[in-house]
């Protein structure tokens, strides 16, 4: 399977964006979102398991971001509200076969990333 992330852009602080992660085929694996700011390590943002019944968020985005999936469209979404300048970075989606995976090394297929820039 291949993953393609899209939906990034430039937004003012307090604004919203919705990212999409489209899979080339059917997948019931866990899909996670990660982000990487310049000069920093890639960090976990959110993950959703195959049937959407289990969801995890990083503490820094809880209450502001919502992850969801539409398996009929082979797509996972990340709705980002109340964006802050510290949310700026390249956002990647990735696949894992591990339940509850939050570490980069638990994910084996990665999308190309989409840039999110939040201005103050």
C-alpha positions, 0 to 999 in steps of 0.5 A: 500500500502507498499513502499520500498526505494532502491538505496542508497550507498556511493558516493564521493562529486559531484557524483550522485545516483538515489533512487527508491521508489516502491509501492506494488500496484497502487497509485495515491497519492502524494509521498514524499522523506525525509531524516534524518541525525544522531542526526537531525530531519527528513526533507522534500526533494521533493514531486510529486503529483499523475500525476506528474504535481506538484513537490516541492523541499526543497531549499537545493536540488533545481537544484541538485535533480529531482523527477519523477514517472512512474505510470505504474511501481508504482515507484517514483524516486529521481535523486540526482546530485552534491551530498554534504556531507550534503546530507548524511542521511537515505532517506525515501519515504512516501505517502500523500493524501494532495496536496503539503504536506511537513510535516512529519505528513502529510504522513501516509505510510513510506518505510524502508529507504535507506542510502546515504553517501557522502564523502568529 
